[in-house]
Amino acid sequence: MVETIRVTSEAMAAETIASAYAQGRSVEIAGRGSKWPFGRPIHTDMRLETTGLAGITLYEPAELVMRAGAGTPLEEIEAALAANGQMLAFEPRDLGGLLGTTEGTQSIGGVVATNLAGPRRCVAGAVRDHVLGLRAVNGRGEVFKTGGRVVKNVTGYDLCKLLTGSFGTLAVFTEVTFKVLPAPETEETVVLHGVDAETAVRLMGRALGSAADISGAAWMPAALAEGGDRAFLRLEGFGPSVKARRRYLMETIVGGTVEATVVEAEESHSLWRNIRDVRVFHGRWGQVVWKLAVRPSDAPALLQRLGEQTDGEAFIDGGGAFLWLSLPCPGDAPAGLIRGLLPDGGHATLVAGPEAERAAQAVFQPLPAPLAALEARVKASFDPKSILNPGRMA
């Protein structure tokens, strides 16, 4: 039986890891459990839970900065921000319903560890672009900190960006400092009807590069969206600005060749929450879900190849930069086939699937030999005995 230790302080976390290091015991790093099925399955000697490292320790709304324990529930953070008209600009995804865990239970440490940003990433950046500082414990049990409370605080290696998205394989996060932004006053979405993937990607690209200043761009095929193929362009900000930019978008980008309607307020918010959390693929237990990252111009051709060689369904997010693909499992589309269909520069991540499938496949895009060697050296510097989440990523 795996020993479980719930740490309640940074010192306790350091002591626990130092003891495991001395004994050569492997450690699973766990927060609130919302993302444990993401990554390769692992089997360890002990489990370290960080839920005891919770609470907002600093919040300065005027400075747009917050600090919180790694185990702090994301809903607590978002509630505090909402009370001050602010938000996490990277729009963190909640994949509990996709992974088969519980929705609404993720922690800020888990969000940073997985770097899972939502549809606003195309304009606001990824999670790592908003992390200002981290306190953590490495694989020797040593406490270290990196970054601070302002953006321009890096004089050497940017360890915040390195550690974000490391899935607990380099260090145990104990505290996170991050920047926040004002929440938009108004939100609405322009829906383009009857547009195929190629047309949608073209229009989304033009919209993202225009003065319309859209904050989300996605496309759904008829099989996944009621009413036929549809593209979605989100506008956010002050009411008069949103109306002016919508008018510009309609007249300059969309023109009169595409049928367009507008959804507002809560209906728009719900639509993007569904896209953010990949809800069209919820409830398909036993499925395999891939996230494919490509150049937007390559997305339509990739969709066609996937349709010809797999039984999957897919939709486009990030203006064409990401495709979410659902496949039956067991199926005839292993990782080698999926990655073989990618254009140059593309990469594929197996986000959800049965444990046997995740154990048999390369969950994350394999690195070229020089980068793999560099990654191994980085891992050895933080976790020389490979005791932290061993095998989670490779």
PyMOL commands that set and color helices and strands:
alter all, ss='L'
color gray80, all
select helices_A, chain A and resi 10-23+61-63+74-82+96-99+108-114+121-124+127-129+159-163+197-208+239-254+265-276+279-281+296-309+318-320+335-340+355-360+369-382
alter helices_A, ss='H'
color red, helices_A
select strands_A, chain A and resi 3-6+27-30+46-49+56-60+65-69+86-87+131-138+143-147+171-179+181-182+186-193+216-220+230-237+259-264+288-293+313-317+322-327+347-352
alter strands_A, ss='S'
color yellow, strands_A
deselect
rebuild
show_as cartoon
